[in-house]
Amino acid sequence: MLHIEHFTFNCFQTSCYILWDDAGNCAIADPGCADKDELDRVTGFISSKELKPSCILLTHCHFDHIYGVSALAAEYNIPVYSGAEETYTIETTNPYICKGFGLPMPEPFAMETVSDGRVIEVGSLRFEVLETPGHSKGGVCFLEREEKALICGDTLFAGAIGRTDHPGGDYDQLMRSIFEKLLMLEGDTRVLPGHG
């Protein structure tokens, strides 16, 4: 069975999720922890539930979704998974946006790139990668098909879609991602968005 804990971090109110199975194997999705207090909320929760982190799942690499990645990957010695084109987001988009907002750049981290159809196993949970570019160049969603849960980042919101005006964004591509990938899912799929 899938268990989910939701956190909201940083000044952009970015959603972070901890997802775990009955044995306590867990994944951390989009940890945008911008300071030590926010990091402590994640590590404290994991400790309190006696969870065993196995990976970090990144729907995309916009700065507000990755502030905590470097620290958490080092803390638990776990891999980080993201779409192949997100190197562009890290190297081009984030410097542009962070400079515009006067915000610090996230700490660098190593990541393993994933593509459509790849399955990441977290104990008994199986997160299938769906490539959904448009909000960013290499955006992905993670679908736990049996549990009918979708971690979609900023691809889709309640009544809205992610913005496409930053470098690497593409409105037409985002709409194709939504129509060809997400609208094909079962109607009772739980959607876990990146904000709101």
C-alpha positions in Angstrom: 0.0 0.0 0.0 1.2 3.5 -0.8 1.5 6.1 2.0 2.0 9.8 1.2 3.1 12.7 3.3 3.0 16.2 1.8 5.2 19.2 2.7 5.2 22.7 1.4 8.6 24.4 1.1 10.3 27.7 0.2 8.8 31.1 -0.8 7.2 29.5 -3.9 5.2 27.1 -1.8 6.6 24.1 -3.7 5.2 20.7 -2.8 7.5 17.9 -1.7 6.2 14.3 -1.1 7.5 11.4 0.8 6.0 8.2 -0.5 6.5 4.8 1.2 5.3 1.2 1.3 4.1 -0.9 4.2 7.7 -2.0 4.9 8.9 1.6 5.2 10.8 1.9 1.9 10.5 5.5 0.7 11.1 7.9 -2.1 11.4 11.7 -1.7 9.9 13.7 -4.5 10.9 17.2 -5.4 12.5 18.3 -2.1 12.6 22.1 -2.4 13.9 22.6 1.1 15.4 26.1 1.1 16.9 26.1 4.6 17.9 23.8 7.5 14.5 24.0 9.2 12.8 22.7 6.1 15.4 20.0 5.7 14.9 19.0 9.3 11.2 18.6 8.7 12.0 16.0 6.1 14.7 14.1 8.0 12.7 14.3 11.2 9.6 12.8 9.5 11.7 10.0 8.0 13.2 9.3 11.3 9.9 9.4 13.2 8.4 6.9 10.9 11.6 4.8 10.7 11.5 5.0 6.9 14.3 3.8 4.6 14.9 6.3 1.8 15.9 4.7 -1.4 15.9 7.5 -3.9 15.0 11.1 -4.8 12.5 11.6 -7.7 12.6 14.9 -9.6 9.8 15.8 -11.9 12.0 18.6 -13.1 15.0 20.7 -11.9 13.7 24.2 -11.5 15.5 25.7 -8.5 12.4 25.7 -6.2 12.0 21.9 -6.6 15.7 21.0 -6.0 17.0 23.2 -3.2 17.2 20.2 -0.8 18.5 17.5 -3.2 22.2 17.8 -2.6 21.8 17.6 1.2 19.3 14.8 1.3 21.2 12.7 -1.3 24.3 13.0 0.8 22.5 12.4 4.1 21.0 9.1 2.9 23.5 8.2 0.2 20.7 7.6 -2.4 20.4 8.2 -6.1 18.6 11.1 -7.8 16.4 10.4 -10.8 15.4 13.1 -13.4 14.7 13.5 -17.0 17.6 13.6 -19.4 17.1 17.2 -20.7 17.0 18.6 -17.2 20.8 19.4 -17.5 19.6 22.3 -19.6 17.3 23.5 -16.7 20.1 23.4 -14.2 22.7 25.1 -16.5 20.5 27.6 -18.3 17.1 28.1 -16.8 18.0 28.2 -13.1 20.8 30.9 -13.5 18.4 33.0 -15.5 15.5 32.7 -13.0 17.6 32.9 -9.8 19.3 36.0 -11.0 16.0 37.6 -11.8 14.6 36.9 -8.4 17.9 37.5 -6.5 17.9 34.0 -5.1 20.7 31.6 -4.5 21.4 28.8 -6.9 20.8 25.2 -5.6 23.8 23.2 -4.6 25.0 20.8 -7.3 24.3 17.1 -7.2 24.8 14.0 -9.3 21.7 12.6 -11.0 20.8 9.6 -13.1 18.6 10.4 -16.1 15.5 8.4 -16.9 13.3 8.1 -19.9 9.8 7.1 -20.9 8.8 3.7 -19.6 11.6 3.3 -17.0 10.4 1.8 -13.8 11.9 2.8 -10.5 11.3 0.3 -7.7 10.9 1.5 -4.1 10.3 -1.6 -2.1 6.9 -2.9 -3.4 6.1 0.4 -5.2 6.8 0.8 -8.9 7.1 4.3 -10.2 6.8 4.4 -14.0 8.4 7.4 -15.8 6.3 9.4 -18.2 8.1 12.0 -20.2 6.0 15.2 -20.1 8.2 18.0 -21.4 6.8 21.5 -21.9 7.0 23.2 -18.5 10.7 22.4 -18.7 12.8 20.7 -21.4 13.0 17.3 -19.7 10.0 17.2 -17.4 8.8 13.8 -16.3 5.9 12.5 -14.2 6.1 9.4 -12.0 3.1 7.0 -12.1 2.4 4.3 -9.5 0.0 2.6 -11.7 -1.4 0.0 -9.3 -1.9 2.6 -6.6 -3.3 5.1 -9.2 -1.0 8.0 -8.0 0.8 10.5 -10.3 3.6 12.8 -9.1 3.3 15.4 -11.9 5.3 18.4 -10.6 4.4 21.5 -12.5 3.0 19.8 -15.6 -0.6 19.9 -14.3 -2.5 21.7 -11.5 -6.1 21.8 -10.5 -7.7 23.8 -13.3 -4.3 25.0 -14.7 -1.1 24.0 -16.3 2.6 24.9 -15.6 4.0 28.1 -17.1 6.0 27.8 -20.3 7.6 31.3 -20.5 11.0 30.4 -18.9 13.9 29.2 -21.0 13.2 25.5 -21.9 9.4 25.9 -21.8 7.2 25.1 -24.7 3.4 25.5 -24.5 2.6 23.3 -27.5 4.8 20.6 -26.2 3.2 20.8 -22.7 -0.2 20.5 -24.2 0.9 17.4 -26.1 2.3 15.9 -22.9 -1.0 16.4 -21.1 -3.2 15.2 -23.9 -1.1 12.2 -25.0 0.1 11.0 -21.6 -1.9 12.3 -18.6 -5.4 12.4 -20.0 -5.0 8.8 -21.0 -4.7 7.7 -17.4 -7.6 6.3 -15.4 -10.1 8.9 -14.2 -9.6 8.1 -10.5 -5.8 8.6 -10.6 -4.7 10.8 -7.7 -2.7 13.8 -9.0 0.1 15.1 -6.8 1.1 18.5 -8.2 4.1 20.7 -7.6 2.2 23.6 -6.1 -1.3 24.1 -4.7 
